[in-house]
Amino acid sequence: MADLMGSRAYCCFKCQNLVAFHDDIVSKDFQASNGRAFLFSHTMNIILGPKEDRQLITGLHTVADVYCSDCGEELGWKYIKAYEETQKYKEGKYILEKFKIVRGNG
């Protein structure tokens, strides 16, 4: 695994559990129900909830909510399937709501 020391990271706002690295951000231009959100290619130390179909701003998607593996706080969701062809790039990626994560060091 790459040297994680000094990497810019994001942690759960509640318990400071490491959940993602800055280098894995695909986009900062996402909107969640409670404000801005980041799209990540990878996350860590999370638990996936059950899959469900959800109507989002960009159409129907199958998603699973993601929770911090330490404290159980809901942090966002994972895109499992996108039904619109233009949204397929989101499949397998994660949304973390900006107000649910804080910057930390890896």
MMTF fields as JSON, N, C-alpha, C and O atoms, coordinates in Angstrom:
{
  "mmtfVersion": "1.0.0",
  "mmtfProducer": "UNKNOWN",
  "numBonds": 423,
  "numAtoms": 424,
  "numGroups": 106,
  "numChains": 1,
  "numModels": 1,
  "chainsPerModel": [1],
  "groupsPerChain": [106],
  "chainIdList": ["A"],
  "bondAtomList": [4, 2, 8, 6, 12, 10, 16, 14, 20, 18, 24, 22, 28, 26, 32, 30, 36, 34, 40, 38, 44, 42, 48, 46, 52, 50, 56, 54, 60, 58, 64, 62, 68, 66, 72, 70, 76, 74, 80, 78, 84, 82, 88, 86, 92, 90, 96, 94, 100, 98, 104, 102, 108, 106, 112, 110, 116, 114, 120, 118, 124, 122, 128, 126, 132, 130, 136, 134, 140, 138, 144, 142, 148, 146, 152, 150, 156, 154, 160, 158, 164, 162, 168, 166, 172, 170, 176, 174, 180, 178, 184, 182, 188, 186, 192, 190, 196, 194, 200, 198, 204, 202, 208, 206, 212, 210, 216, 214, 220, 218, 224, 222, 228, 226, 232, 230, 236, 234, 240, 238, 244, 242, 248, 246, 252, 250, 256, 254, 260, 258, 264, 262, 268, 266, 272, 270, 276, 274, 280, 278, 284, 282, 288, 286, 292, 290, 296, 294, 300, 298, 304, 302, 308, 306, 312, 310, 316, 314, 320, 318, 324, 322, 328, 326, 332, 330, 336, 334, 340, 338, 344, 342, 348, 346, 352, 350, 356, 354, 360, 358, 364, 362, 368, 366, 372, 370, 376, 374, 380, 378, 384, 382, 388, 386, 392, 390, 396, 394, 400, 398, 404, 402, 408, 406, 412, 410, 416, 414, 420, 418],
  "bondOrderList": [1, 1, 1, 1, 1, 1, 1, 1, 1, 1, 1, 1, 1, 1, 1, 1, 1, 1, 1, 1, 1, 1, 1, 1, 1, 1, 1, 1, 1, 1, 1, 1, 1, 1, 1, 1, 1, 1, 1, 1, 1, 1, 1, 1, 1, 1, 1, 1, 1, 1, 1, 1, 1, 1, 1, 1, 1, 1, 1, 1, 1, 1, 1, 1, 1, 1, 1, 1, 1, 1, 1, 1, 1, 1, 1, 1, 1, 1, 1, 1, 1, 1, 1, 1, 1, 1, 1, 1, 1, 1, 1, 1, 1, 1, 1, 1, 1, 1, 1, 1, 1, 1, 1, 1, 1],
  "groupList": [{"groupName": "MET", "atomNameList": ["N", "CA", "C", "O"], "elementList": ["N", "C", "C", "O"], "formalChargeList": [0, 0, 0, 0], "bondAtomList": [1, 0, 2, 1, 3, 2], "bondOrderList": [1, 1, 2], "singleLetterCode": "M", "chemCompType": "L-PEPTIDE LINKING"}, {"groupName": "ALA", "atomNameList": ["N", "CA", "C", "O"], "elementList": ["N", "C", "C", "O"], "formalChargeList": [0, 0, 0, 0], "bondAtomList": [1, 0, 2, 1, 3, 2], "bondOrderList": [1, 1, 2], "singleLetterCode": "A", "chemCompType": "L-PEPTIDE LINKING"}, {"groupName": "ASP", "atomNameList": ["N", "CA", "C", "O"], "elementList": ["N", "C", "C", "O"], "formalChargeList": [0, 0, 0, 0], "bondAtomList": [1, 0, 2, 1, 3, 2], "bondOrderList": [1, 1, 2], "singleLetterCode": "D", "chemCompType": "L-PEPTIDE LINKING"}, {"groupName": "LEU", "atomNameList": ["N", "CA", "C", "O"], "elementList": ["N", "C", "C", "O"], "formalChargeList": [0, 0, 0, 0], "bondAtomList": [1, 0, 2, 1, 3, 2], "bondOrderList": [1, 1, 2], "singleLetterCode": "L", "chemCompType": "L-PEPTIDE LINKING"}, {"groupName": "GLY", "atomNameList": ["N", "CA", "C", "O"], "elementList": ["N", "C", "C", "O"], "formalChargeList": [0, 0, 0, 0], "bondAtomList": [1, 0, 2, 1, 3, 2], "bondOrderList": [1, 1, 2], "singleLetterCode": "G", "chemCompType": "PEPTIDE LINKING"}, {"groupName": "SER", "atomNameList": ["N", "CA", "C", "O"], "elementList": ["N", "C", "C", "O"], "formalChargeList": [0, 0, 0, 0], "bondAtomList": [1, 0, 2, 1, 3, 2], "bondOrderList": [1, 1, 2], "singleLetterCode": "S", "chemCompType": "L-PEPTIDE LINKING"}, {"groupName": "ARG", "atomNameList": ["N", "CA", "C", "O"], "elementList": ["N", "C", "C", "O"], "formalChargeList": [0, 0, 0, 0], "bondAtomList": [1, 0, 2, 1, 3, 2], "bondOrderList": [1, 1, 2], "singleLetterCode": "R", "chemCompType": "L-PEPTIDE LINKING"}, {"groupName": "TYR", "atomNameList": ["N", "CA", "C", "O"], "elementList": ["N", "C", "C", "O"], "formalChargeList": [0, 0, 0, 0], "bondAtomList": [1, 0, 2, 1, 3, 2], "bondOrderList": [1, 1, 2], "singleLetterCode": "Y", "chemCompType": "L-PEPTIDE LINKING"}, {"groupName": "CYS", "atomNameList": ["N", "CA", "C", "O"], "elementList": ["N", "C", "C", "O"], "formalChargeList": [0, 0, 0, 0], "bondAtomList": [1, 0, 2, 1, 3, 2], "bondOrderList": [1, 1, 2], "singleLetterCode": "C", "chemCompType": "L-PEPTIDE LINKING"}, {"groupName": "PHE", "atomNameList": ["N", "CA", "C", "O"], "elementList": ["N", "C", "C", "O"], "formalChargeList": [0, 0, 0, 0], "bondAtomList": [1, 0, 2, 1, 3, 2], "bondOrderList": [1, 1, 2], "singleLetterCode": "F", "chemCompType": "L-PEPTIDE LINKING"}, {"groupName": "LYS", "atomNameList": ["N", "CA", "C", "O"], "elementList": ["N", "C", "C", "O"], "formalChargeList": [0, 0, 0, 0], "bondAtomList": [1, 0, 2, 1, 3, 2], "bondOrderList": [1, 1, 2], "singleLetterCode": "K", "chemCompType": "L-PEPTIDE LINKING"}, {"groupName": "GLN", "atomNameList": ["N", "CA", "C", "O"], "elementList": ["N", "C", "C", "O"], "formalChargeList": [0, 0, 0, 0], "bondAtomList": [1, 0, 2, 1, 3, 2], "bondOrderList": [1, 1, 2], "singleLetterCode": "Q", "chemCompType": "L-PEPTIDE LINKING"}, {"groupName": "ASN", "atomNameList": ["N", "CA", "C", "O"], "elementList": ["N", "C", "C", "O"], "formalChargeList": [0, 0, 0, 0], "bondAtomList": [1, 0, 2, 1, 3, 2], "bondOrderList": [1, 1, 2], "singleLetterCode": "N", "chemCompType": "L-PEPTIDE LINKING"}, {"groupName": "VAL", "atomNameList": ["N", "CA", "C", "O"], "elementList": ["N", "C", "C", "O"], "formalChargeList": [0, 0, 0, 0], "bondAtomList": [1, 0, 2, 1, 3, 2], "bondOrderList": [1, 1, 2], "singleLetterCode": "V", "chemCompType": "L-PEPTIDE LINKING"}, {"groupName": "HIS", "atomNameList": ["N", "CA", "C", "O"], "elementList": ["N", "C", "C", "O"], "formalChargeList": [0, 0, 0, 0], "bondAtomList": [1, 0, 2, 1, 3, 2], "bondOrderList": [1, 1, 2], "singleLetterCode": "H", "chemCompType": "L-PEPTIDE LINKING"}, {"groupName": "ILE", "atomNameList": ["N", "CA", "C", "O"], "elementList": ["N", "C", "C", "O"], "formalChargeList": [0, 0, 0, 0], "bondAtomList": [1, 0, 2, 1, 3, 2], "bondOrderList": [1, 1, 2], "singleLetterCode": "I", "chemCompType": "L-PEPTIDE LINKING"}, {"groupName": "THR", "atomNameList": ["N", "CA", "C", "O"], "elementList": ["N", "C", "C", "O"], "formalChargeList": [0, 0, 0, 0], "bondAtomList": [1, 0, 2, 1, 3, 2], "bondOrderList": [1, 1, 2], "singleLetterCode": "T", "chemCompType": "L-PEPTIDE LINKING"}, {"groupName": "PRO", "atomNameList": ["N", "CA", "C", "O"], "elementList": ["N", "C", "C", "O"], "formalChargeList": [0, 0, 0, 0], "bondAtomList": [1, 0, 2, 1, 3, 2], "bondOrderList": [1, 1, 2], "singleLetterCode": "P", "chemCompType": "L-PEPTIDE LINKING"}, {"groupName": "GLU", "atomNameList": ["N", "CA", "C", "O"], "elementList": ["N", "C", "C", "O"], "formalChargeList": [0, 0, 0, 0], "bondAtomList": [1, 0, 2, 1, 3, 2], "bondOrderList": [1, 1, 2], "singleLetterCode": "E", "chemCompType": "L-PEPTIDE LINKING"}, {"groupName": "TRP", "atomNameList": ["N", "CA", "C", "O"], "elementList": ["N", "C", "C", "O"], "formalChargeList": [0, 0, 0, 0], "bondAtomList": [1, 0, 2, 1, 3, 2], "bondOrderList": [1, 1, 2], "singleLetterCode": "W", "chemCompType": "L-PEPTIDE LINKING"}],
  "groupTypeList": [0, 1, 2, 3, 0, 4, 5, 6, 1, 7, 8, 8, 9, 10, 8, 11, 12, 3, 13, 1, 9, 14, 2, 2, 15, 13, 5, 10, 2, 9, 11, 1, 5, 12, 4, 6, 1, 9, 3, 9, 5, 14, 16, 0, 12, 15, 15, 3, 4, 17, 10, 18, 2, 6, 11, 3, 15, 16, 4, 3, 14, 16, 13, 1, 2, 13, 7, 8, 5, 2, 8, 4, 18, 18, 3, 4, 19, 10, 7, 15, 10, 1, 7, 18, 18, 16, 11, 10, 7, 10, 18, 4, 10, 7, 15, 3, 18, 10, 9, 10, 15, 13, 6, 4, 12, 4],
  "groupIdList": [1, 2, 3, 4, 5, 6, 7, 8, 9, 10, 11, 12, 13, 14, 15, 16, 17, 18, 19, 20, 21, 22, 23, 24, 25, 26, 27, 28, 29, 30, 31, 32, 33, 34, 35, 36, 37, 38, 39, 40, 41, 42, 43, 44, 45, 46, 47, 48, 49, 50, 51, 52, 53, 54, 55, 56, 57, 58, 59, 60, 61, 62, 63, 64, 65, 66, 67, 68, 69, 70, 71, 72, 73, 74, 75, 76, 77, 78, 79, 80, 81, 82, 83, 84, 85, 86, 87, 88, 89, 90, 91, 92, 93, 94, 95, 96, 97, 98, 99, 100, 101, 102, 103, 104, 105, 106],
  "secStructList": [7, 7, 7, 7, 6, 6, 7, 3, 3, 3, 3, 3, 6, 6, 6, 7, 7, 3, 3, 3, 3, 4, 4, 4, 3, 3, 3, 3, 3, 3, 3, 3, 6, 6, 3, 3, 3, 3, 3, 3, 1, 7, 7, 7, 1, 3, 3, 3, 3, 3, 3, 3, 3, 3, 3, 3, 6, 6, 3, 3, 3, 3, 3, 3, 3, 3, 3, 3, 6, 6, 6, 7, 7, 3, 3, 3, 3, 3, 3, 3, 3, 3, 1, 1, 4, 4, 4, 4, 4, 4, 6, 6, 7, 3, 3, 3, 3, 4, 4, 4, 3, 3, 3, 3, 3, 7],
  "xCoordList": [0.848, 0.0, 0.884, 1.986, 0.411, 1.177, 1.438, 0.729, 2.446, 2.76, 1.606, 1.325, 0.948, -0.236, 0.095, -0.735, 1.278, 1.633, 1.729, 2.406, 1.052, 1.101, 0.083, -0.042, -0.645, -1.669, -2.826, -3.21, -3.376, -4.561, -5.732, -6.003, -6.414, -7.456, -8.725, -8.723, -9.801, -11.075, -11.513, -11.37, -12.049, -12.455, -13.919, -14.474, -14.525, -15.878, -15.858, -14.989, -16.806, -16.837, -17.111, -16.764, -17.732, -18.154, -17.049, -16.85, -16.326, -15.357, -13.928, -13.023, -13.721, -12.402, -11.857, -10.658, -12.707, -12.307, -11.958, -12.741, -10.815, -10.387, -11.354, -11.585, -11.924, -12.879, -12.508, -13.026, -11.622, -11.269, -10.017, -9.647, -9.373, -8.22, -8.574, -9.373, -7.968, -8.198, -7.933, -8.658, -6.914, -6.561, -7.645, -7.625, -8.594, -9.675, -10.922, -11.94, -10.86, -12.005, -12.111, -11.151, -13.295, -13.591, -14.189, -13.88, -15.055, -15.716, -16.156, -16.545, -16.084, -16.592, -17.902, -18.402, -18.443, -19.62, -20.926, -21.793, -21.075, -22.304, -23.141, -22.63, -24.44, -25.396, -26.136, -26.692, -26.141, -26.933, -28.102, -28.192, -28.976, -30.164, -29.807, -30.576, -28.649, -28.244, -27.091, -26.44, -26.834, -25.776, -24.778, -25.074, -23.586, -22.557, -22.078, -22.142, -21.592, -21.067, -19.935, -19.861, -19.06, -17.936, -18.15, -18.643, -17.779, -17.811, -16.406, -15.448, -16.287, -15.008, -14.986, -16.004, -13.813, -13.66, -13.504, -13.89, -12.944, -12.732, -13.003, -12.82, -13.437, -13.552, -13.009, -12.657, -12.943, -12.485, -13.187, -13.748, -13.15, -13.725, -15.188, -15.639, -15.916, -17.352, -18.113, -17.55, -19.377, -20.292, -21.391, -21.922, -21.725, -22.808, -24.142, -24.248, -25.156, -26.513, -27.128, -26.443, -28.4, -29.076, -29.23, -29.339, -29.236, -29.449, -30.908, -31.815, -31.111, -32.478, -32.464, -31.471, -33.57, -33.713, -34.114, -34.993, -33.452, -33.709, -33.744, -32.859, -34.777, -34.882, -34.059, -34.401, -32.976, -32.102, -32.266, -33.003, -31.591, -31.7, -31.408, -32.044, -30.435, -30.0, -30.682, -30.238, -31.746, -32.494, -32.507, -32.056, -33.028, -33.168, -31.832, -31.169, -31.445, -30.213, -30.507, -31.398, -29.751, -29.716, -28.53, -27.407, -28.784, -27.751, -27.784, -28.752, -26.715, -26.655, -26.063, -24.993, -26.736, -26.197, -24.895, -24.725, -23.966, -22.699, -22.61, -23.01, -22.07, -21.982, -20.546, -19.825, -20.132, -18.819, -18.749, -19.673, -17.652, -17.527, -17.265, -17.442, -16.847, -16.591, -17.82, -18.2, -18.443, -19.54, -20.924, -21.932, -20.991, -22.276, -22.96, -24.09, -22.298, -22.884, -23.078, -22.175, -24.253, -24.487, -23.688, -23.801, -22.875, -21.987, -22.371, -21.967, -23.139, -23.501, -24.048, -24.797, -23.671, -24.156, -23.188, -22.314, -23.363, -22.607, -23.559, -24.671, -23.12, -23.889, -23.637, -22.51, -24.677, -24.569, -24.875, -24.14, -25.972, -26.381, -27.027, -27.805, -26.688, -27.327, -28.152, -27.665, -29.377, -30.259, -30.133, -30.469, -29.654, -29.45, -28.035, -27.077, -27.903, -26.592, -25.568, -24.398, -26.005, -25.079, -24.602, -23.676, -25.215, -24.871, -24.068, -23.718, -23.774, -23.077, -21.71, -21.24, -21.062, -19.732, -19.746, -18.697, -20.915, -21.036, -21.029, -20.776, -21.3, -21.426, -20.147, -19.039, -20.332, -19.206, -18.516, -17.561, -18.982, -18.368, -19.225, -20.362, -18.648, -19.239, -19.478, -18.65, -20.598, -20.88, -20.694, -21.286, -19.859, -19.744, -20.168, -19.639, -21.135, -21.638, -20.584, -20.001, -20.352, -19.271, -19.396, -18.386, -20.594, -20.741, -20.56, -20.525, -20.444, -20.258, -18.801, -18.482, -17.914, -16.498, -15.64, -16.017, -14.478, -13.534, -12.164, -11.867, -11.344, -9.986, -9.145, -9.258, -8.304, -7.377, -6.104, -5.904, -5.247, -4.014, -4.018, -4.362, -3.612, -3.62, -2.579, -2.472],
  "yCoordList": [-1.194, 0.0, 1.245, 1.23, 2.286, 3.533, 4.077, 3.744, 4.906, 5.553, 6.48, 7.442, 6.191, 6.952, 8.146, 9.039, 8.168, 9.266, 10.57, 10.644, 11.572, 12.873, 13.049, 14.148, 12.004, 12.124, 12.96, 12.832, 13.813, 14.565, 13.607, 12.877, 13.617, 12.625, 13.289, 14.448, 12.523, 12.945, 11.913, 10.706, 12.424, 11.593, 11.856, 12.898, 10.903, 11.081, 12.267, 12.351, 13.172, 14.371, 14.031, 14.799, 12.88, 12.536, 11.85, 12.165, 10.909, 10.113, 10.173, 9.557, 10.908, 11.084, 9.82, 9.739, 8.841, 7.629, 7.992, 8.673, 7.559, 7.818, 7.135, 5.93, 7.913, 7.329, 7.514, 6.792, 8.463, 8.678, 9.546, 10.267, 9.448, 10.289, 11.322, 11.065, 12.488, 13.587, 13.164, 13.57, 12.363, 11.936, 11.099, 10.922, 10.578, 9.764, 10.573, 10.0, 11.899, 12.744, 12.79, 13.123, 12.448, 12.536, 13.903, 14.5, 14.399, 15.687, 16.277, 15.56, 17.601, 18.33, 19.049, 19.837, 18.777, 19.504, 18.737, 18.818, 18.002, 17.247, 17.9, 18.597, 17.66, 18.222, 17.076, 16.206, 17.078, 16.119, 16.884, 18.104, 16.175, 16.834, 17.885, 18.82, 17.743, 18.683, 19.597, 20.195, 19.708, 20.606, 19.915, 18.884, 20.507, 20.004, 18.619, 18.211, 17.905, 16.562, 16.311, 16.949, 15.378, 15.012, 13.602, 12.728, 13.385, 12.055, 11.472, 12.063, 10.305, 9.622, 8.32, 7.639, 7.98, 6.701, 5.554, 4.422, 5.838, 4.829, 5.444, 6.644, 4.614, 5.004, 3.851, 2.801, 4.047, 2.993, 3.144, 4.195, 2.089, 2.112, 2.533, 3.296, 2.009, 2.285, 0.96, -0.088, 1.03, -0.106, 0.279, 1.389, -0.645, -0.403, -0.849, -1.919, -0.021, -0.393, -1.196, -1.51, -1.527, -2.286, -1.457, -0.231, -2.136, -1.483, -1.062, -1.757, 0.091, 0.543, 1.458, 2.134, 1.474, 2.412, 3.76, 3.846, 4.819, 6.164, 7.132, 7.126, 7.96, 9.008, 10.199, 10.846, 10.484, 11.599, 12.695, 12.519, 13.815, 14.939, 14.51, 14.99, 13.596, 13.167, 11.897, 11.298, 11.475, 10.315, 9.174, 9.323, 8.045, 6.869, 6.143, 5.882, 5.818, 5.083, 4.01, 4.176, 2.914, 1.974, 2.398, 2.499, 2.644, 3.135, 2.333, 1.63, 2.452, 1.9, 2.982, 3.511, 3.317, 4.311, 3.785, 2.579, 4.711, 4.326, 4.934, 6.074, 4.133, 4.5, 4.347, 3.464, 5.186, 5.064, 3.724, 3.358, 2.986, 1.666, 1.749, 0.757, 2.912, 3.038, 3.501, 2.879, 4.596, 5.16, 4.948, 5.192, 4.496, 4.231, 5.436, 5.324, 6.592, 7.809, 7.63, 7.16, 8.001, 7.97, 9.103, 10.26, 8.756, 9.737, 10.086, 11.132, 9.235, 9.451, 8.173, 7.447, 7.889, 6.677, 6.213, 6.959, 4.971, 4.395, 4.199, 3.7, 4.594, 4.337, 2.885, 2.512, 2.093, 0.705, 0.608, -0.028, 1.25, 1.213, 2.53, 3.111, 2.985, 4.175, 3.711, 2.939, 4.166, 3.731, 4.607, 4.175, 5.833, 6.743, 6.528, 6.467, 6.416, 6.176, 7.251, 6.944, 8.49, 9.585, 9.564, 10.294, 8.748, 8.693, 7.445, 7.265, 6.586, 5.314, 5.504, 4.612, 6.653, 6.895, 6.883, 6.716, 7.058, 7.083, 5.69, 5.548, 4.678, 3.321, 2.907, 3.063, 2.376, 1.938, 3.047, 2.784, 4.285, 5.425, 5.839, 5.395, 6.692, 7.054, 8.557, 9.356, 8.927, 10.31, 10.422, 9.664, 11.382, 11.716, 13.166, 14.057, 13.389, 14.747, 15.588, 15.16, 16.785, 17.637, 17.914, 17.926, 18.133, 18.469, 17.263, 17.419, 16.051, 14.835, 14.382, 13.412, 15.093, 14.717, 15.933, 17.07, 15.675, 16.722, 16.327, 15.142, 17.313, 17.031, 16.485, 16.914, 15.529, 14.952, 14.584, 14.966, 13.861, 13.367, 11.847, 11.232, 11.255, 9.799, 9.143, 7.917],
  "zCoordList": [0.0, 0.0, 0.0, 0.548, -0.598, -0.673, 0.721, 1.671, 0.837, 2.101, 2.467, 1.753, 3.571, 3.956, 4.845, 5.017, 5.401, 6.302, 5.511, 4.485, 5.999, 5.358, 4.243, 3.704, 3.882, 2.852, 3.386, 4.549, 2.532, 2.94, 2.995, 2.041, 4.109, 4.351, 4.863, 5.278, 4.823, 5.388, 6.418, 6.223, 7.517, 8.641, 8.976, 8.629, 9.65, 10.177, 11.14, 12.008, 10.987, 11.833, 13.293, 14.19, 13.529, 14.874, 15.682, 16.856, 15.05, 15.807, 15.255, 15.818, 14.163, 13.546, 12.881, 12.616, 12.608, 11.899, 10.45, 9.788, 9.955, 8.579, 7.609, 7.707, 6.665, 5.718, 4.249, 3.397, 3.928, 2.519, 2.409, 3.336, 1.229, 0.927, -0.134, -1.035, -0.008, -0.947, -2.397, -3.305, -2.608, -3.969, -4.633, -5.851, -3.85, -4.398, -4.732, -5.122, -4.588, -4.959, -6.478, -7.173, -6.978, -8.406, -8.719, -9.75, -7.818, -8.027, -6.691, -5.769, -6.615, -5.449, -5.78, -4.978, -6.942, -7.437, -7.287, -8.157, -6.206, -5.993, -4.914, -4.037, -4.999, -4.059, -3.386, -4.057, -2.059, -1.288, -0.673, -0.807, -0.014, 0.548, 1.592, 1.816, 2.232, 3.278, 2.863, 3.72, 1.567, 1.116, 0.201, -0.403, 0.112, -0.792, -0.4, 0.76, -1.421, -1.202, -2.194, -3.244, -1.847, -2.694, -3.23, -2.516, -4.482, -5.093, -4.999, -5.496, -4.357, -4.17, -4.96, -5.082, -5.496, -6.183, -5.182, -5.474, -4.012, -2.969, -1.602, -1.397, -0.684, 0.722, 1.556, 1.018, 2.862, 3.767, 5.105, 5.413, 5.887, 7.234, 7.237, 8.092, 6.251, 6.169, 6.123, 5.805, 6.441, 6.359, 5.382, 5.433, 4.494, 3.532, 4.105, 4.703, 3.917, 4.264, 3.12, 2.147, 3.228, 2.167, 0.888, 0.936, -0.228, -1.524, -1.646, -1.188, -2.273, -2.548, -3.763, -4.033, -4.49, -5.596, -5.015, -4.156, -5.5, -4.991, -6.166, -7.022, -6.191, -7.205, -6.734, -5.744, -7.444, -7.11, -8.157, -9.127, -7.971, -8.894, -10.325, -11.263, -10.494, -11.828, -12.313, -13.293, -11.65, -12.118, -11.106, -9.97, -11.542, -10.689, -10.577, -11.581, -9.341, -9.069, -8.014, -7.181, -8.059, -6.947, -6.094, -6.587, -4.818, -3.908, -2.615, -2.325, -1.85, -0.494, 0.392, 0.09, 1.473, 2.398, 2.987, 3.164, 3.291, 3.906, 5.295, 5.527, 6.216, 7.618, 8.105, 7.639, 9.024, 9.653, 10.37, 11.097, 10.169, 10.787, 12.29, 12.996, 12.792, 14.233, 15.011, 16.002, 14.562, 15.361, 14.745, 15.409, 13.483, 12.85, 12.239, 11.763, 12.24, 11.653, 10.153, 9.461, 9.647, 8.198, 7.558, 7.963, 6.55, 5.927, 4.501, 3.992, 3.851, 2.456, 1.855, 2.508, 0.592, -0.063, -1.138, -1.58, -1.545, -2.649, -3.815, -3.641, -5.01, -6.221, -6.652, -6.975, -6.651, -7.088, -8.583, -9.338, -8.999, -10.4, -10.79, -10.033, -11.983, -12.562, -13.755, -14.581, -13.854, -14.941, -16.182, -17.284, -16.009, -17.134, -17.68, -16.909, -18.976, -19.59, -19.206, -18.982, -19.131, -18.818, -17.362, -17.006, -16.533, -15.112, -14.737, -13.57, -15.71, -15.456, -14.801, -14.094, -15.025, -14.456, -12.924, -12.302, -12.315, -10.856, -10.236, -9.04, -11.02, -10.484, -9.753, -10.267, -8.54, -7.728, -6.955, -6.224, -7.101, -6.414, -5.214, -5.052, -4.392, -3.108, -3.008, -3.447, -2.437, -2.056, -0.55, 0.218, -0.135, 1.287, 1.437, 0.772, 2.324, 2.525, 3.239, 4.234, 2.719, 3.206, 4.704, 5.408, 5.197, 6.614, 7.53, 8.751, 6.957, 7.75, 7.825, 8.513, 7.111, 7.118, 7.445, 7.16, 8.049, 8.385, 7.847, 7.688, 7.572, 7.095, 8.242, 9.39, 7.89, 8.858, 8.155, 7.002, 8.806, 8.193, 8.245, 9.254, 7.092, 6.969, 7.778, 7.769]
}
